[in-house]
Amino acid sequence: MKRLVLSDAEFAAFARLLHDSAGLAFDNSRRESLAYSVTERMRANACADVAAYLSMVTGVGGGELQALLDEVTIPETHFFRNPPQIRALRKHVLPELLRQAAGSKRLRIWSAGCSTGEEPYTIAMLLRELLPASSGWDVRIIATDISKRALAAAESARYGERAFVMTDPIDQQRFFYLDTDRGGYVIRDEVRELVEFRHHNLVTDEPPFAPGELDLVLCRNVTIYFDRTTTKRLMHRLHGCLRDGGYLFLGHAETLWQVSDAFSLVSLGDAFVYRSGDPEAERRAVLPDRRTEDEPRPTRADRRRGPLDRRLVAELGSQPAPAEPARDPIIAVRTAVAGGNYAEAADLAAEVGTATPLRSEAHYLHGLALSNLGRDAEALVVLRKAVYLDPDDGFAHFLLGVSLERTGERLAAARSYRAAAGTLGSRPFDAVAPELGGRSVAELAALCHRLALQAEGVARGEMQR
C-alpha cells in the first residue's frame, strides 16, 4: 500500500475518535504518524480506502477501535528507566512507604499506562530488594494500560536484550533467567507474583482503587498524549485514589503547573516527584511547583535569557542599589560555552545549578556543555530539569531530544523534538541561538519536525524486527 496522506476531514475524524475514546490528542505535527497507523490497519483489514476503514473502526463491537489504539500507542520502555527516579524510589520513597506501613504490612501501587510491563516489574524488583518473598507483606502492584497488545506482552514476562539497556547486570542475573529453548529473558516468579495486569482506559473507566487506597502512583509519559482538560480530570482521579502522603511519579517532561494544586512538589536527589497532602511538609525539602510565590513571573525578556536572574532583580529592586552590582555567575558559564571550553562550562553551570536549583538556564547550559562533551547520560538529568522548570524553552527540548536519541530512546526523542518545534514556533523566527551553531529559530523548528518523524520511524522499525 502506497504512502497514505489523510485529508483534513479524514485527519479530523480520526483525531476526534481517538480523543473521545481514549483522550489521545493528535495535532498536525502527529498527522503523518497517525496516517502510518491507519495505513497499517487498512492493510491488515484489506480496506481499499480510508472511508471504508473509518466506517469499520466506528462500527459496532469496538474490536477494530481497540486494534487502532494498539497501533497508535507505540510502546517504548526499559527496565529501570529514568535513573534519577529509580534512585529516588530505591533510596527514599519505597523505604519510607514501607516504614509507614509497618503495622499493616499492606502496600498498594498503581502503574497507570504500564505499556509492556517493564515499569511495574521494575517496582516489584525494587521491593524484592527490601522485602523477601517470605516477609508476609500484602503487596499488590496493579498495572494497567489501554493497549491489549502491550498487556499481552507484559503478561508473558519475556523480554529481549533491548529492554535491559538501563539494567545493572547484577539485577538482570538476580531477577531473570535465560530461556535457552524459546529465547529471551523471563522474569522470576518472586517478582511476577507482585504484579497484576488489567486492561483499563484512564479517560473513560473508573480507577481500579477505592478512594485513599493507594500509596504510590506511577503515571509516567502518559499525559504527554493528552490535552490539558483531560490531564486535569485524570490528576483529580489520581489524587482521589492516593492516601495523604502518597506519591505520584510523572515523566520528566510532565508537570502539574496550572493543572493541579493538590500535590506538593518534592526534590529527591536529581528527581522531582509529587506528594499528596504532605503531612510532613514543614520538615521536608518541598519545592514550590516551578516558581516560588514571591518570584516574579517570567517576562518575554526572561524567556529569551536576559543576563540577570529574576530573583536577583527582585532582590535588587527591594534594596538600596549597591555601589558595584554583583556579576551574574551565569555570564561566566556563557563565556565558557562561547569559547568552546565545555568542561569548564559544565563545572561552572553545575555550581550555579546547585546554588540556584530553580534556575532553568543553569540546567540548560549545563546540559549544553555535557552534550558537547558527549556525556549524554549526564546531560539527560540536567536537561530534564531545564524543561521541567521552563516548558517553553525550545532550545532545551531540542538538546534533550538529541541526548535521548543518542542513548537509544527514539520515541522519547521524537516527543522532545516535537515539543521543541512547538515552543520555538512561538518565538520570532529571525531569532538566533548562537550556542546551537547560529541556527535561526525557523531553521531549528523545521529541523525538529524532520528529526521527530525520523526518530519515530526508526523506533517503529526497531520494534518490528
N, C-alpha and C positions, 0 to 999 in steps of 0.2 A: 504494500500500500504506500502510495506516494506521501510525501510530507503534507500534513493537513494544516490549513490555515482557517481558523474559525472566523466567521463573520462577526460583526459587532453584536448582532442579535443572538447568534449561537453562543458566543462567549458569555453574554449577559445571562442567558438562560441557564447554562451550566454553573456559572458563578453563583447565581441566586439559589439554585438547587442545593449546592454544596454548603452554602451559608445557612440556609434554612434547616437542613437536615443534620449538620454537624458543626455549625459555627465557623467553618473554614472560610477565610477571606482571600479571594483571588483578585488582586488588582492587575492593571495592564502589564506590569513587569513580570507577572507569572503566566501570562497568556500563552506563551509558547510551551511552557511546561504542562499546562492544562491540555493543550492541543495534543501533546505527545501521549498523555494518559488516555485521552479519548480515542486516539488512533489505536493504541494497544487493545482497548476493549472492543472497538469496532472490528479489529482483526480477529479477536477471539470469538466474536459472535457472528462473523461473516456478514456484517452490516455494510450495505453498499453506500450509504450516505449518512450524513450527520442527523438529518431529520428522523430517519428510521431508528437510529441509535437513541436519540433523545426520547422518542416515544417508548422505546424498550426500557430505558432507565427510570422513567417516571411511571412505569406500569405497575399493576397490582403485584404484591408479593415482596417487593423491595430487594430481591436477590441480586439484580444487576446493579442497583444503587450501592449495595454493600461491596460488590466487586470493584466498582469505580472508586469508592472510598479507599479500598485496599490499594488501588493503583496510585492514587494521588498522594497518599500518606507514605512516602518512601522512608523506610526505617534506616537510620544510620546511627549506631551507638556502639559502645565498647564497654567492657568491664572496667570498673574503677575510673570512669570518665570524669573529667574536671577535677584534677588532683587537689586544688585548694579546698573544694567542698568535701572531697573524700577525707582529707586530713581533719577538717572541722568535724565531720561525723565520727571519725575514729578517736580523736583526742578529746573532744568536748561534748558533742550533742548526745551520742549514744551512751557514754558513761554517765552523763547527767540524768538522762531519762531512766536508766536502769537503777540509779541510786534513788530517784524519786518513787519508783515503782517497787522498791524492795519489799514492801509489806504485802502487796497483792500479787507480785510476780506475774504481772499481766502487761503486755505491751501490744499496741495496735498501730500499724503503719500502713499508709496508702501510697502506692506508686501509681500515680494518675498519668496515663499516657505512657505505659511501660514499654511500648514497642515490642521488640523480640526478646525481652526479658533480662537483658544484661543489668539494668538498674536494680530491680528488686533482688536479683540473685547476688549482686554486689553488697547490698544492705544485709542480706542474710549471711554472707561471708564475714562481714564486719561484726555481726552479732555473734557468730560462732567463735570468733576470736575472744569474745568476752563471756560467752555462755556456752559451756559444753552441752552436748545433747542430753546428758543425764542430769541437768541442773533443775529440772522440774518447772521451768517457766512456761507460761502460756503466752507464746509469741506468735502473732499472725501478721504476715505481710500480704495485703490484698493488692494484687497488681492488675490494673485494668487498661484496656485500650479499645479503640473503635475499630481497629483492623483485625478481622478474624484470621487473616493470613499471618500477621505478626504474632498473634496469640498462639497459633498452631506451632510456629517455630519456637516460641518461648517454652511451651509445654513439652516439647521434645527434649529440651535441655541439652542439645547437641550443638557445638559451635566449632567453626573453623579458625584458622590462625589469625584472621583479620580482627577477630573480637578481642584479641589479647595484646593489642599494641600498647596498652597502658597498664598491663598486669605484671606485677612482680613475679618472676619465675617460681619463687617460694610459694606464693599464693596459688599459682596455677597447679603446682605439684600437689599442694595440700587439698584443694577443693575440687579437682577434676581428675578423671582418669582417661587414658587414651584408649579408644575403641579400635583395636587393630583389625577387627573384622569388617565393620561398617564405616570406619573412618571418623575423624573428628574427636573432639574432647567432650566428655559428658560430665555434668555436674553430679557430685556425690549426693547420696540420699540425705545426709545430715543437713545439707543446705536446702535441697529441694523441699523437704518436709515443712519448712518455714513459710513457703510461698504458695499462694493460691491465685490462679489466674481467672479473670472474669471478663466477658465482653461487656463494655459499658460505653455509653455516649455521654461525655461530660456536659453537653449542652441540653440534651433532651431527657436524660434519665436522672432519677433521684440518686443522691450519693449512697453508696453501699454501707453507710455507717450511721449510727444514731448520733444526735447532737452531743458534742463534747466528748465523743468516744476516742478520738484519735490523739496519739502522742506526737506523730510526725507525718507530714505530707510532703512528698516529692512530686512536683508538677513542673518538670524542667523541659524547656524548649517546646512547650505546648501552646502557650498564649501568643507566641510569635505568629501563629496561623490565624489568630482571632482578631476581630476588631475590638475597639475599646469597650463598647457596650457589652459584648459577650464576655470579655475579660472581667469586667466589673461584676457581672452576675456570677461568674464562676468563683471569683475570690470571696464573694459573700457566702457561697455554699461551702467553700473550703473552711472559711473561718468558723462557720456554724458547726462543722464536724470536729474542730480542734478543741481540746481542753485548754484552760488557762495555762499558759506557759509552754504549750505545744509549739513545735517548729514547722515552718514552711520553707522549702527549698525551691527556688526558681532557677531558670537558666541564667547564664552570665549576661545576656542581653535583655533580660526581662526585669521590669521594675514596677512597683506599686505606686509610684509617684503619680498623683492625680487619678488613681484608680481606687485605692482603699486606704483609709486611715485606721483600720482596725488592727494593724500589726506594727510592732516596733522593729526597726532595722538594727541588727546586731552584727558587729565586726568580730569574726573569729579567725585570727591569723590573716591569711590572704583572701578569705571568703566573706561575702556579705550574705547573711541569711535573715529570715523574718521570724518573729516570735509573737504568739497570740496572747494578749492580756498579760504581759510580762509581770509576774508578781515580784520579781527581784530587780525591777527597773532602776531603783536607786543604788543598787550595789553592782550593777553590771555596766560594762562599757557599751552603751547603746548609742548608736549614731542616729541623728535625725534622718528622715528619708530624703537624701540627696542634698538638702540645704538646711542650715540652721535657721531658726525663726528670725534671728536678728541679722542674718546675712541677706544683703540686697539681692533681688532677682537680677539675673544677668541681662545686660543690655546687648544690643547688636554688636557694639564695640567689644564687649567682653567675649562674645562668642567668636569674634574674629581674632581673639588672642591679643588684646591690648597688653602692654608690658607690665601693668600693675595688677597685683592680686586684689580682688574685690574686697576681701576682708581688710586688707591694708588700707584701701581707700576709705572704708567706713571708719577705721580707727583714726586715720589722719584727719577725717572730717569732724571728729568729735574732740580733738585735742589741739592745743596750740601748735602751729607749724614749727617743726624743728629747724634748726639752722641749716643742717645738712640732711636732706631727705634720704632715707635708707634705700640702698640699692636693692632692687628685687633680685633674689638669687636665681630666678628663672632666666635672667638675662645671660648669666654665665653658662647655663645649660644650652641656650640657643646659640651662643657664640661658639661653643664646642661643637655643636651639630653643624653649624655653617662651615666650620673649618675642617670637618671630616674627622674630628677627634672623638669617635663614638665611644670608646672605652671611658674616656674622661667624662663625656656627656652622660653616660649611663650611671656612673658613680655619683655625679652631682645631682642628677634627677632623682636618684634613689634617696639622697639626703633630703631633698625638698619634699618628696612624697611622704617620707617618714615624719617630717616636721609638720606638714600640712596635708593630712591624708584625704581631705575632701577636695583637694585641688586637682581637677581632672587634667589640666595642662601638664602638670608634672608627670603624671602617669603616661600621658600621650607621648611626651618627649622621651621618657624612659623606654617605652615600647619601641619608638622610632630608632633609638640608639641600639637597643638589643637586636632589633630586626636587621639593621645594617651589619651587625656583628655576626649574624647567622644564628643567634641564640633564640630560636623561635619558641621553644618550650617556656623559657623565662618571659619572653615578650607577651605570650598569651595572658599571663597572670596580670600584668600591669595594664595591658590594653583592654582587658575585660573590665577593670576598674574604671578606665577612662570612659568607655562607652556607657557604663552604668551611671556614672556621675554626670555625664553630659551626653544624653542620647542624640543630641543634634550635631555632634562632632563627626562629620562625614569623613574627615581625614583619619580619625581613629578607627572608624568602622572599616575603612579601606585597608589599613595596616593589619587590623585583626583578621580580615579575610585572607590577606597574604600569608600570615603566620599559620592560620588554620589549614590553608591549602598545602603549605609546605609540610605540615605534620600529618597530612592524610585525611583530615576531616573535611571532605569535599562539600557535603550538604551544608554544614555549618558555615563553611567559607562562602557558599552561594548566598546564604541568608545575610551574612555580613556585607558582601558586595552590594546586595540589593538595598540594604539599609544605608550604605554609603551613597549609592546613586540617588536615593530618595532625599537624604538630608543635604547632599551637595546641590540638589536641584533647587533648594530654597535660597542659595547664595547667588550673588552677582556672578554671571557666567564669565565675566572677564577677570575675576579674581584669580590669583595665582598662589600656589603653595611652593615656595622656594625649597622647603625641606623635602618635597617629594618630586624633585627633578625639575621644578619650574613649570609643571603642567598647569594648564588653566583648569578651572572648575568644570567647564564644559567638556574638555577632553577627558578628565578623570571620571566624570559621571558616565560618559559613553563607554569608557573602558570598563567600568564596573558592571554595566549591563552585560557586556560581552563575557566578562570573566564569570559572572553568575551563571549564565547559560552553559558555559564551557565546563565549570566545576560540577554542575548538576548532571550534565551529560556523562562526564567521566564517572560520577558516582553511580548512575544507573548502569553503566557498562560493567563496573566492578561487581555490582550486586547480581547481575545476570550471569556472571561467569561461574 
